[in-house]
Amino acid sequence: MHFLQPDPHTRRAFLKRFGQLAMTGTALNLAAMGEAAAFNAPGNDYKALVCVFLYGANDYANTVVTYDNSSYDKYSAIRGGGAGRTAGGIALAQSDLTATLLAPATAPVDALGVARQYALNPAMTGLAGLFNAGKAAVQLNVGPLVAPLTRAQYNSTDRTAYPRPPQLFSHNDQQSIWQSSSPEGSKVGWGGNIGDLAIANSLNSSSIFTCMSVTGNAVFLSGDTALQYQLSTSGAIKITPATSSVYGSTAVRDAINALIQQPRAQKLENEYNAVTKRAISAETSVTAALAGAAPTTVFPTDGLGPQMKMVARLIKGQAALGARRQVFLVSMGGFDLHDNLLRDHGGLLGKVSAAMTAFYNATVEMGVADKVTSFTASDFGRTLASNGDGSDHGWGSHHFVVGGAVNGGAFYGTPPSVSVSDTKDASGNYLPENQWHVGQGRLLPSTSVDQYAATLARWFGVADAELPGILPNITHFGGAGYPVNLGLMA
């Protein structure tokens, strides 16, 4: 049985327990201390994680597209494809997938023991090239889980023994659960908790540049001590009256500058001015770091391109910012395609592919390709079944991990069967091909977000003993078929 009790799994509770262990002097404590040293690599080592969030819920079936004839024919029939494996309904033509066919060293095998082939959406030539060059990997059927769950358990009324993630199929809640393991209203995300550990291990001389967003506020980067520093694609955001002349007068500027930064006797006023002073100082530091030579790699000028270019510039300036570990967030919307899937989806994915490819090329140019890992996430996947012109809210989805440290050119996880059937056998059990969806081809995840995140966190430097403080459900995984380390990272 699995019980979710969030309070004992908060970061503060975890650090308290870890501190209690430190007092015991036992062999267990010595082992834990050894694991905790994972962050403390010597020298000027640097690592960064870049979360690419696709808001609106990306359609998995037209992103990583089943290609082998048997599976493609099922996909085409479900999605309304045309005769001769041509496009139709919301199905892509098989012939259009040839240029983005993925060629792993070992073909992925589904739950029925059948080897499968996949291609990427025809617009994703860049990511297909990185995959085939061994610099990108695909994680199949990943999504939020409290604990491992079969379809029969999903259908059970015993939600204590077989808990579901709360508020399934809700955009806002599932975005929050992906980013923080809790529904909308959560205040701390796993990216921010990773940042907390980097700060606790004194890896960054200025904690404010540990978690950086180029896409506005999001719970993913919020920690207990880590603050998410937000900037635009143009750079740090200035407090204009404190940094530029006011009405042509530098004297007015200087007076305002002094007023909004000086200590105050009143507690709230003093705190407000302290925050303002910190913001002005941070803007100065970021602007100076960005003043250095930018990567010469050409980025797209729309979509994710400007955001990822800014992240590349920040990474190039990380030494000036005093940061050895950083977590970034970029994002793109428009993926809630209940309608016009074929018309709009390829264009969106093309922008994602072009931006992530340019970003990888920039890390190569800067000599940090093996120190920077970007990965995709989204609210949830979508239905395999067509609603006529699009797809509806789903659950599990396929995602990309890109970087020089990725064990690339490979698929991770189990390929889901291509089915929307609810057929059962004579004993009332779902047939094997119907085990991994919960109706209309909504994938029941065979890999949890916690496993995905834990694999990335371990590469970043988080010790196994520290994972429960970041990912409260990770203690429910690690058994057969649900490894904590997915093997994605070198």
C-alpha positions as MATLAB code, in Angstrom:
seq = 'MHFLQPDPHTRRAFLKRFGQLAMTGTALNLAAMGEAAAFNAPGNDYKALVCVFLYGANDYANTVVTYDNSSYDKYSAIRGGGAGRTAGGIALAQSDLTATLLAPATAPVDALGVARQYALNPAMTGLAGLFNAGKAAVQLNVGPLVAPLTRAQYNSTDRTAYPRPPQLFSHNDQQSIWQSSSPEGSKVGWGGNIGDLAIANSLNSSSIFTCMSVTGNAVFLSGDTALQYQLSTSGAIKITPATSSVYGSTAVRDAINALIQQPRAQKLENEYNAVTKRAISAETSVTAALAGAAPTTVFPTDGLGPQMKMVARLIKGQAALGARRQVFLVSMGGFDLHDNLLRDHGGLLGKVSAAMTAFYNATVEMGVADKVTSFTASDFGRTLASNGDGSDHGWGSHHFVVGGAVNGGAFYGTPPSVSVSDTKDASGNYLPENQWHVGQGRLLPSTSVDQYAATLARWFGVADAELPGILPNITHFGGAGYPVNLGLMA';
ca = [
       0.000    0.000    0.000;
       1.145    3.543   -0.745;
       0.302    6.534    1.386;
       1.069   10.090    0.394;
       1.825   12.253    3.415;
       3.259   15.520    2.142;
       4.243   17.067    5.490;
       6.965   14.543    6.416;
       8.472   14.980    2.947;
       9.011   18.732    2.965;
      12.559   19.908    2.513;
      12.618   21.378    6.022;
      11.510   18.064    7.527;
      14.085   16.213    5.488;
      16.924   18.513    6.558;
      15.821   18.125   10.166;
      15.995   14.338    9.897;
      19.313   14.551    8.105;
      20.653   16.757   10.879;
      19.478   14.225   13.443;
      21.360   11.535   11.562;
      24.468   13.682   11.657;
      24.361   13.611   15.465;
      24.373    9.835   15.706;
      27.919    9.196   14.483;
      26.793    5.853   13.071;
      28.077    4.058    9.998;
      24.779    4.955    8.338;
      25.553    8.604    8.928;
      29.027    8.247    7.425;
      27.497    6.750    4.282;
      24.963    9.556    4.090;
      27.723   12.130    4.485;
      29.602   10.494    1.624;
      26.565   10.742   -0.605;
      25.961   14.346    0.415;
      29.448   15.209   -0.832;
      28.289   14.658   -4.420;
      27.778   18.419   -4.844;
      31.219   19.261   -3.551;
      33.278   18.498   -6.650;
      36.631   20.301   -6.546;
      37.724   23.120   -8.800;
      35.541   25.242  -11.030;
      33.171   22.544  -12.262;
      29.895   23.837  -13.670;
      26.524   22.219  -14.381;
      23.186   23.582  -15.539;
      19.720   22.163  -16.059;
      17.384   23.894  -18.499;
      13.683   23.038  -18.312;
      11.797   23.669  -21.561;
       8.128   23.732  -20.579;
       5.528   23.339  -23.337;
       2.380   24.939  -21.948;
      -1.003   23.683  -23.080;
      -0.180   19.937  -23.172;
       1.825   18.662  -26.122;
       0.327   15.948  -28.358;
       2.685   12.984  -27.898;
       1.487   10.885  -30.830;
       2.375   13.477  -33.478;
       5.654   14.419  -31.766;
       7.336   11.024  -31.406;
       5.449    9.176  -34.119;
       5.221    5.405  -34.336;
       6.718    4.418  -37.706;
       6.962    0.648  -38.208;
       4.203   -0.522  -40.542;
       2.174   -2.502  -38.027;
       2.116    0.264  -35.398;
       1.752    3.040  -37.944;
      -1.306    1.385  -39.459;
      -2.973    1.292  -36.023;
      -2.038    4.930  -35.411;
      -3.390    5.932  -38.818;
      -6.661    4.084  -38.325;
      -7.229    5.664  -34.909;
      -6.355    9.170  -36.102;
      -8.218    9.049  -39.417;
      -5.314    8.653  -41.825;
      -5.799    8.245  -45.556;
      -5.381    5.182  -47.758;
      -1.844    4.110  -48.593;
      -0.497    5.518  -45.301;
      -1.166    9.099  -46.380;
      -2.159   11.988  -44.172;
      -5.755   12.340  -43.068;
      -7.758   13.375  -40.038;
      -5.039   14.217  -37.512;
      -2.598   11.530  -38.763;
       0.696   12.414  -40.422;
       1.690   10.650  -43.645;
       4.249    7.899  -43.118;
       6.310    9.100  -46.088;
       6.694   12.540  -44.473;
       8.456   10.916  -41.502;
      11.373    9.430  -43.430;
      13.665   12.438  -42.954;
      13.195   12.377  -39.165;
      13.373    8.603  -38.662;
      15.232    7.795  -35.454;
      17.983    5.185  -35.593;
      18.845    3.937  -32.096;
      21.525    1.297  -31.616;
      18.861   -0.908  -30.028;
      15.215   -0.768  -31.069;
      12.781   -0.154  -28.201;
      10.547   -3.127  -27.379;
       6.976   -2.681  -26.205;
       5.117   -4.622  -23.507;
       4.129   -7.260  -26.059;
       7.773   -7.939  -26.921;
       7.497   -6.235  -30.324;
      10.374   -4.067  -31.571;
       9.208   -0.597  -32.539;
      10.396    2.189  -34.812;
       9.774    5.884  -34.261;
      10.242    9.114  -36.162;
       9.875   12.684  -35.008;
       7.383   15.159  -36.365;
       8.611   16.233  -39.830;
       9.294   19.747  -38.494;
      11.797   18.430  -35.919;
      14.805   17.791  -38.158;
      17.193   19.409  -35.683;
      16.278   17.199  -32.720;
      16.181   14.128  -34.971;
      19.734   14.924  -36.024;
      20.865   15.323  -32.413;
      19.229   12.016  -31.479;
      20.927   10.171  -34.322;
      24.243   11.808  -33.384;
      23.893   10.484  -29.826;
      23.295   13.889  -28.230;
      19.594   13.533  -27.439;
      17.363   10.828  -25.988;
      13.625   10.204  -25.795;
      11.918    9.302  -22.543;
       8.750    7.411  -23.413;
       5.441    7.661  -21.564;
       6.397    9.777  -18.572;
       3.916   11.618  -16.381;
       2.890   12.341  -12.788;
       2.400    9.308  -10.528;
       2.135    9.057   -6.765;
       3.170    5.391   -6.952;
       3.325    2.692   -9.659;
      -0.152    2.125  -11.048;
      -1.755   -0.405  -13.384;
      -4.954    0.209  -15.300;
      -6.900   -2.101  -12.993;
      -5.541   -0.212   -9.980;
      -6.417    3.082  -11.650;
     -10.001    1.863  -11.955;
     -10.106    0.742   -8.314;
     -12.231    2.681   -5.850;
      -9.557    2.177   -3.168;
      -7.701    5.452   -3.579;
      -5.737    4.895   -0.381;
      -4.031    1.775   -1.654;
      -3.855    3.043   -5.235;
      -3.595    6.843   -5.146;
      -3.883    8.898   -8.306;
      -2.216   12.252   -8.802;
      -4.739   14.916   -7.776;
      -6.718   16.862  -10.347;
      -5.792   14.745  -13.365;
      -6.393   16.345  -16.781;
      -6.518   19.880  -15.327;
      -4.061   22.240  -17.023;
      -3.124   24.441  -14.068;
      -2.905   21.599  -11.576;
      -0.905   19.271  -13.793;
       1.514   22.045  -14.702;
       2.068   22.534  -10.981;
       2.362   18.803  -10.285;
       4.981   18.418  -13.035;
       6.942   21.286  -11.518;
       6.407   20.683   -7.810;
       4.651   17.329   -7.100;
       1.648   19.291   -5.777;
      -1.429   20.843   -7.432;
      -2.017   24.530   -8.089;
      -1.084   26.639   -5.086;
       2.214   24.878   -4.404;
       4.960   27.276   -3.323;
       8.075   25.134   -3.830;
       9.217   23.316   -6.986;
      11.793   20.610   -7.521;
      14.012   22.909   -9.570;
      14.065   25.343   -6.660;
      14.776   22.543   -4.196;
      17.773   21.485   -6.286;
      18.867   25.110   -6.148;
      18.515   25.044   -2.352;
      21.066   22.234   -2.185;
      23.496   24.092   -4.433;
      23.205   27.105   -2.139;
      23.555   24.951    0.997;
      26.749   23.492   -0.434;
      28.123   27.004   -1.084;
      28.575   26.345   -4.796;
      27.409   29.802   -5.827;
      28.885   32.990   -4.399;
      25.555   34.742   -5.015;
      22.487   32.635   -4.312;
      20.220   34.894   -6.368;
      21.648   33.604   -9.664;
      21.048   29.931   -8.892;
      17.505   29.687  -10.322;
      16.832   31.919  -13.320;
      13.694   32.296  -15.414;
      13.448   33.883  -18.851;
       9.708   33.219  -18.991;
       8.137   34.854  -15.944;
       7.051   33.378  -12.640;
       6.678   29.596  -12.216;
       6.691   27.346   -9.165;
       9.388   25.104  -10.699;
      12.201   27.472   -9.678;
      10.916   28.368   -6.195;
      12.854   26.854   -3.309;
      12.919   27.325    0.431;
      16.016   29.514    0.135;
      16.485   29.771   -3.642;
      14.707   32.710   -5.218;
      13.847   32.660   -8.904;
      15.550   35.560  -10.620;
      13.440   36.707  -13.563;
      14.742   38.502  -16.602;
      13.595   39.138  -20.139;
      15.055   38.074  -23.467;
      16.712   41.508  -23.545;
      18.418   41.068  -20.201;
      17.980   42.107  -16.575;
      15.028   44.350  -15.788;
      16.032   47.784  -14.532;
      14.336   50.036  -12.022;
      14.468   52.927  -14.448;
      14.124   55.935  -12.073;
      17.083   54.625  -10.049;
      19.345   54.007  -13.043;
      18.461   56.697  -15.602;
      18.065   60.444  -15.405;
      14.587   61.600  -14.387;
      13.195   64.606  -16.269;
      16.770   65.068  -17.520;
      18.082   65.419  -13.994;
      20.723   63.121  -12.512;
      20.129   64.800   -9.138;
      16.535   63.530   -9.079;
      17.761   60.096  -10.081;
      20.315   60.071   -7.260;
      17.713   61.210   -4.730;
      15.292   58.456   -5.773;
      18.131   55.936   -5.733;
      18.990   56.862   -2.152;
      15.388   56.908   -0.959;
      14.518   53.449   -2.242;
      17.676   51.770   -0.896;
      18.467   53.412    2.450;
      17.779   51.548    5.727;
      14.507   52.438    7.464;
      13.352   52.172   11.049;
       9.954   50.752   10.118;
      10.328   47.003    9.560;
       8.228   46.656    6.385;
       9.736   49.778    4.831;
      13.216   48.488    5.612;
      12.483   45.090    4.060;
      11.010   46.719    0.946;
      14.131   48.833    0.515;
      16.391   45.826    1.125;
      14.644   43.925   -1.674;
      14.916   46.953   -3.955;
      18.607   47.311   -3.181;
      19.145   43.646   -3.973;
      17.283   44.021   -7.286;
      19.415   46.985   -8.342;
      22.620   45.177   -7.407;
      21.538   42.017   -9.246;
      20.649   43.980  -12.387;
      24.099   45.539  -12.365;
      25.768   42.141  -12.032;
      23.684   40.494  -14.778;
      24.185   43.383  -17.165;
      27.943   43.210  -16.612;
      27.978   39.411  -17.118;
      26.022   39.740  -20.372;
      28.374   42.436  -21.645;
      30.959   39.797  -22.497;
      31.098   38.254  -25.960;
      27.927   36.278  -26.704;
      27.995   32.891  -28.462;
      28.121   33.327  -32.225;
      25.629   30.487  -32.794;
      22.592   31.757  -34.684;
      19.318   31.304  -32.795;
      15.768   31.539  -34.151;
      14.298   34.982  -33.597;
      10.868   33.721  -32.538;
       9.344   31.049  -30.331;
      11.825   29.675  -27.838;
      14.820   31.049  -29.707;
      15.286   34.371  -27.868;
      14.761   32.735  -24.462;
      17.307   29.992  -25.089;
      19.763   32.502  -26.526;
      19.525   34.444  -23.256;
      20.172   31.262  -21.257;
      23.244   30.591  -23.422;
      24.509   34.123  -22.748;
      23.957   33.684  -19.003;
      25.867   30.400  -19.048;
      28.720   32.095  -20.869;
      28.743   34.699  -18.097;
      28.336   32.259  -15.214;
      31.842   32.877  -13.853;
      31.099   36.595  -13.508;
      27.874   35.686  -11.694;
      29.735   33.357   -9.326;
      27.566   30.361  -10.204;
      28.748   26.750  -10.420;
      25.250   25.237  -10.433;
      22.266   26.816  -12.162;
      18.691   25.830  -13.000;
      16.894   27.674  -15.805;
      13.326   27.770  -17.067;
      12.121   28.706  -20.547;
       8.709   28.022  -21.999;
       6.410   28.195  -24.986;
       2.625   28.039  -25.167;
       0.020   27.165  -27.762;
      -0.047   23.373  -27.395;
      -3.682   23.060  -26.249;
      -4.757   21.893  -29.699;
      -8.300   20.597  -29.400;
      -8.629   21.920  -32.950;
      -6.336   22.488  -35.941;
      -3.761   19.972  -34.748;
      -2.281   19.257  -38.176;
      -2.340   22.922  -39.130;
      -0.601   24.296  -36.041;
       1.311   21.553  -34.258;
       4.179   21.152  -36.701;
       4.962   24.854  -36.611;
       5.169   24.826  -32.822;
       7.386   21.748  -32.745;
       9.615   23.191  -35.447;
      10.305   26.191  -33.214;
      11.053   23.939  -30.237;
      13.406   21.768  -32.285;
      15.235   24.708  -33.871;
      15.727   26.494  -30.536;
      16.921   23.412  -28.642;
      19.278   22.485  -31.483;
      20.752   25.987  -31.610;
      21.141   25.943  -27.847;
      23.016   22.639  -27.937;
      25.273   24.000  -30.683;
      25.964   27.074  -28.537;
      27.033   24.870  -25.603;
      29.433   23.079  -27.959;
      30.820   26.441  -29.071;
      31.306   27.467  -25.429;
      32.916   24.144  -24.481;
      30.213   23.213  -21.947;
      28.084   20.725  -23.916;
      28.711   17.982  -21.337;
      27.908   20.355  -18.479;
      24.502   21.584  -19.664;
      21.392   19.427  -20.041;
      18.081   20.666  -21.429;
      14.862   18.691  -21.129;
      11.228   19.106  -22.082;
       8.121   18.946  -19.907;
       4.441   19.737  -20.462;
       1.106   19.789  -18.614;
       0.277   16.283  -19.862;
       0.033   14.331  -23.084;
      -3.125   14.155  -25.141;
      -5.523   11.484  -26.352;
      -4.462    9.181  -29.165;
      -8.081    9.275  -30.316;
      -9.120   12.169  -32.514;
     -11.923   14.510  -31.548;
     -12.332   15.364  -35.230;
      -9.711   18.083  -35.681;
      -7.496   17.729  -32.641;
      -6.883   15.737  -29.476;
      -8.111   16.141  -25.913;
      -6.551   16.151  -22.454;
      -4.430   13.121  -21.614;
      -1.807   12.013  -19.097;
       1.521   10.396  -20.036;
       3.676   11.808  -22.827;
       7.053   11.490  -24.556;
       9.867   13.940  -23.773;
      13.364   14.893  -24.910;
      16.646   15.201  -23.016;
      19.514   16.933  -24.835;
      23.177   17.472  -23.975;
      26.700   16.156  -24.161;
      26.272   14.189  -20.933;
      23.113   12.438  -22.171;
      23.300    8.759  -23.046;
      21.762    9.701  -26.350;
      20.600    7.956  -29.480;
      18.333    5.809  -27.328;
      14.804    5.428  -25.988;
      14.096    5.058  -22.286;
      10.968    3.578  -20.781;
       8.487    1.211  -22.393;
       6.815    2.024  -25.720;
       3.052    2.156  -25.152;
       0.826    0.021  -27.339;
      -1.072    1.861  -30.046;
      -4.625    1.287  -28.879;
      -7.801    2.963  -27.724;
      -9.623   -0.310  -27.048;
     -11.101   -1.352  -23.720;
     -11.259   -5.060  -24.632;
     -10.901   -7.588  -21.786;
     -10.266  -11.321  -21.749;
     -12.658  -13.997  -20.503;
     -11.513  -13.390  -16.920;
     -12.323   -9.707  -17.098;
      -8.697   -8.548  -17.327;
      -7.615   -5.954  -19.870;
      -5.725   -7.409  -22.804;
      -1.999   -6.595  -22.679;
      -2.242   -3.999  -25.455;
      -4.855   -2.109  -23.429;
      -2.950   -1.976  -20.133;
      -1.200    1.368  -20.609;
      -3.995    3.749  -21.402;
      -7.068    4.832  -19.469;
      -9.464    5.422  -22.343;
      -9.190    7.168  -25.725;
      -5.461    6.474  -25.781;
      -4.710    8.612  -22.711;
      -1.403    7.078  -21.663;
      -1.130    5.713  -18.141;
       2.494    6.660  -17.380;
       4.936    3.792  -17.115;
       7.599    6.232  -15.852;
       6.932    8.892  -13.220;
       7.990   12.525  -13.286;
       9.797   11.771  -10.020;
      12.003    9.160  -11.736;
      12.668   11.545  -14.627;
      13.521   14.394  -12.250;
      15.613   12.187   -9.956;
      17.746   11.034  -12.889;
      18.456   14.652  -13.851;
      19.012   15.698  -10.231;
      21.560   12.915   -9.625;
      23.564   14.071  -12.639;
      23.391   17.639  -11.298;
      24.988   16.497   -8.047;
      22.105   15.575   -5.745;
      22.872   12.546   -3.595;
      20.449    9.624   -3.381;
      19.851   10.387    0.295;
      18.748   13.910   -0.633;
      16.205   12.930   -3.292;
      13.185   12.492   -0.944;
      13.610   16.091    0.180;
      13.234   17.213   -3.428;
      10.772   14.672   -4.797;
       8.394   13.472   -2.065;
       7.022   10.531   -4.060;
      10.388    9.071   -5.065;
      10.355    6.705   -2.084;
       7.451    4.842   -3.754;
       9.651    3.954   -6.724;
      12.789    1.905   -7.181;
      11.152   -1.506   -7.515;
      11.002   -3.720  -10.587;
      10.270   -1.691  -13.685;
      10.460    1.656  -11.860;
      14.150    2.487  -11.340;
      15.113    5.698   -9.586;
      17.931    6.144  -12.118;
      16.548    5.814  -15.644;
      20.014    5.597  -17.187;
      19.533    8.743  -19.277;
      22.675   10.456  -18.056;
      26.302    9.477  -18.327;
];
